[in-house]
Amino acid sequence: MDSIQSLQPPTVSPEQQIQPDQSEKNPWLSRKNIIIGGAILIITGVIFVSEMRSSTHTNTPSSLQKPTPVSSTLKSQNAGVKPDYYKYRNDATKFAFSYPSNLQKTEKAYGLGITSIEFNNTTGTPVYKMLTIPKAMAKLINQDFDTLYNQQDNTETIIKDPTSDQKKRFVKIKNRTVGSQRAFDFLSTASPQDPNEVPEEGTYVELGDNILLISTTQANKTTLDSLLQSFEYPLQPY
């Protein structure tokens, strides 16, 4: 993945249709089934990266659910949502954001505070994949938010994909804020990089004692940044 810009993204019109032109080539985005072999395998089966190696250096490079449209009867919880957008609300982790209505949401809770969320296009291909996970549990599998956040920009780390035993190149691009929350952007590819591979780009967001991990491709990163402009945390009860 190319370097992710943390500057204010351009506004995306409601008519824009998201087409993940290359996401079908991304093995992470196209993986449809997760083999669950216990609580840790549940986490690592859907998490982005794990087993951080000690050597780092700095470079400079569930079922398908149809969402409910915004309407006058939902103004209290959907204030500020653009036309042709839906509002995703996660009351367990207390965050929300708006997303284009041409995407379909699939959500699955695994227990232990872990939930995966996918936003798919009309062909069922994931455009955005997200995971909520407690910080303490993420730390057990070397996904410590504070450690990654405190790394210098463009720090590259060689990691090991737990689902394939393949080495991957993980780059912490730069810190940012999402809403008022600490966050950072990342890029991930195979190591060595496959010239036919579509790199992952995404964002980690700190949500109190939890983390939200978001992954997409470069083709959809600008729209993701616009989506994150609507991010709300913490949510107030209805």
N, C-alpha and C positions, 0 to 999 in steps of 0.2 A: 504494500500500500504506500502511496505517496504521502508526503507530509500533510498533516491535517491542520488547516488554519483555524485558530481560535478567535479570529476577528468576528465582528458582528456579521452574520450571514445575510444574504439578500432575502427579501420576502418572497415566498413561493405562492403563486396565485392558486386559488381554490380549484381552478380548472386543470392545473398541472396533473398529469397522470404519471405515476411513478412506474418506470419500467426498469427492473434490475437486469440490464442487458447482459451482464456477464455473470450474474450470481449463480447460474446453473453450473458454471465450471468450478465454483468454489466448493470443495468437499465439505467444509464446515457448514455452509448455508444449505447444501442439498441433502444433508444427512437427515433422513426421515424417522429413523428408529434409534432408540437408545437402549442398550442392554443394561439392566439394573442388577447389580450384584451385591447390594448392601448400601448403607447410607452414604459412605464415602464415594462408592462408584456412582451413585445417583448424582452426586455433586460433580464429580470429575467427568461424568459422561456428557454433561451439558455445559460445563465451565469452559472458558476460553483457553486458559493456560495453567500449567502447574509444574511442580518439581523444578523450581528455579535452581539453576546451576550456580556454583560459587563464582565463576569467572564472568565479570561484566566489564564493558568498556564503553566509551563515549564516541559516537560517530557524529558527523555533521551531515548528514545526507540531506383425554379431554376431548373434547369434540369441538368442531368448528362452531363458533358462536357468532350470530349476526348482531352487530352492535346496534344500539338504539339511536336514531337520528336526534339531533338537538331539536327541541320544540318549546313552545311557550310554557308548557307544563313543567319543564326542567330548567327554567331560567336560574333558579337559585343555585344549582350545582353546576351549571354550564355557562355562567356569565363570562362573556368575552370570547366564547368559541366562535370561530369564523364559520360562515355558511359552507356547506359541503364538508364539514369536519365533524368528527365525533370526539367525545371526551373519554379517555381511559382513566379510570380511578381505581387505585389500589389502597383499600382501607386498612389492610394488614400492615403495610409498610408506610402508609400515609403520604402517598405522592399521586400526582395526576398530571396529564398533559393532553393536548389535542392532537389528533392524527387524521390524515385525509380519509374521506369516506369511501374511496375506491379500494381501500385495504380491508382485509378481513382478519379478525383477531382470533387467535387460539391461545388458550391459557391453561396451564396445568400446575397444580400444587403438589409437591413431593413430600410435604411435612418438614419438620425441623426448620421452618422459616424459609424454605427454598421454593421459589416459584419461577417457572419459565413462561415467557410470553413471546409469541410470534405474531408479526403483522405480515400477511401474505398478499400477493397480488391475485388477480382473478384466475390465474392458472394454478394457484396453490403454492407458488414458489415464495419462500420467505424473502422479504425485503429487509426487515429488521428482526433481529433476535435479541431478546433481553433475558436477564436472569437476576432475581433478587436473592441475596444470601446474607446471613448474619456475618459481621466482620470477624467474630471469633472463629467461626467455622471456616471462613475463607483463609484465615491465617494458618490453620492446620494443614492446608494443602498449598502453602507458600503463595497465597494471594493476599498478602498483607497490604492493605490500602496505604497505610502510613509510610511503609518502606518504599512502595512504588511512587507515591506522591513526592517524597523527599529526594528521589533521584534527580540528577540533572536532566535538563531537556535533551532529547535525542540519545538517551542512554539505551544501549542495545544489550539484550540478555538472551543467551541461548537457553531455550526451555525444552521440555519433553512433552509431547502430546500424549496424555494418558490413554486415549482411545486407539492410537495407532503405533505408539512407541517411536514416533517420528520426531526428529529434532525440528524445532521451529525457532524462528528469529522474532523476538518480541522487542519492539521499540517503544519506550515511553516518550511520546512526542513533546508534549508540554502541558503544564498545568493550566487550568481554566476554572471558571465557575459556571454552574448550571443552576439557574435561579440564584439563590444566595449560598449554594452548597459547593464545597470543594470538589473538584473533578480534575481528570486529566484525559487527554486523548492518546490513543495508541495505534500502532500498526503491527501486523503480524503476517509473516510468510513462512514457507518451508525453508529449511536450512540444509543444504544450499537451495536457493530459490529456483523453483520450476518456472521456466519462461512462459509456460501456458497457464500458470496459476493466477487467479484473481485474488489479490491480497485482501485481508480483513482490515477494516478501519473501524474505530469505535471509540467509546468513552466509558470511563468508570466514574460513577457519581457516589459520593458519600452521603448516606441518609441516616444520620444518627448512629445507631449500632448496626446498621445494615449497609450493604453496597448494592448498587444497581449497575450491572454490566450490560453494555449495548454494543452490538456488532452489526456491521453492514459492509458495503463495498463502496469504492470511490464514487461510482456512478450515482449513489444515493446519499452521499455524505452531506451535500449542501442542504438537501431537504431535511435530513436528520437534524442539522444545526438549527434550521428554522423551526422544526417541531419542538426542540428543546427550549426555544424562547418562551413557550407556553407552560414550561414546567412549574409545578406548584409543590412546595413542601415547607412545613408539614401541613397536612390537610386538617381542617376542623371537622368535628362530627356534624352530621346532618342536623 
